[in-house]
Amino acid sequence: MVRSYDEVDERILDATLGRILQVGIRRSSLDDIARRAGVTRVTIYRRFSGKDDLIEAALLREIGRVLGEATTIATTTSGVDAQIEETVLYILRLTRSHPLVTQLLAVAPEEALGFYTVRGEEMVSQGIECITAVLETGQEQGVLQRYEARPVAEMIARMAHSLLLTPAAGVDFGDEAAARAFIRTAIVPLMKYGFGPGRGGASLGTTSGNGRVGTGS
């Protein structure tokens, strides 16, 4: 369930993220975060159950922002193949360039691996839900073939998380041409047709407008 936040919550979460990027998670105290947000520790405890809850909320909000931007790309790019390519490329770029990756490694490298393995469940789970919703909407619109969307969504979410943990193996995703070639060859067909022997064999329905995969009209 997505939590809703008011202006004070947002200030606290911004302060939490900013402090993590400065000194890492372990050294980010509630006193530091409270000063940065312009609130008291009591205010934080009234809104979050403690440091762990606050860190989790800040992480989930950031994941939600990333997935929201990915959904915007998916709904504003013309042509289903281009939508998939641009959206997946955006996500894969962030596994290498997002401040929570680059900055956390810089200020607290000893925390980074644990952070992205222990807390990887939240990342993968949110990714699965978002990708499943996009795929099912595309199927309803007739731009994607009918198949069980969740296993495909899980495969893609887990691939992105794997790339976050092991960026330098196989395809060089730092090379945009290589990354695009991989997406066109492996991900676009998977998202259009799913798994199984019928993959690519059935025709897709006609589409209206620009044939965009989105979250509904």
Salt bridges, closest charged atoms under 4 A:
ASP6 OD2 - ARG47 NH1 2.83
GLU7 OE1 - ARG11 NH1 3.33
ASP9 OD1 - ARG47 NH1 2.99
GLU10 OE1 - ARG61 NH1 2.43
ASP14 OD1 - ARG61 NH2 2.70
ASP14 OD1 - ARG65 NH2 3.74
ASP31 OD1 - ARG41 NH1 3.55
ASP32 OD2 - ARG19 NH2 3.16
ASP32 OD1 - ARG35 NH2 2.63
ASP53 OD1 - ARG3 NH1 3.13
GLU62 OE1 - ARG65 NH1 3.35
GLU62 OE2 - HIS98 NE2 3.03
ASP81 OD1 - LYS192 NZ 2.85
GLU85 OE2 - ARG180 NH1 2.53
GLU85 OE1 - ARG184 NE 2.87
GLU86 OE2 - ARG180 NH1 2.79
GLU110 OE2 - ARG26 NH1 3.71
GLU111 OE2 - ARG26 NH1 3.60
GLU129 OE2 - ARG150 NH2 2.47
GLU154 OE2 - ARG158 NE 2.78
GLU176 OE1 - ARG93 NH2 2.78
GLU176 OE2 - ARG180 NE 2.92
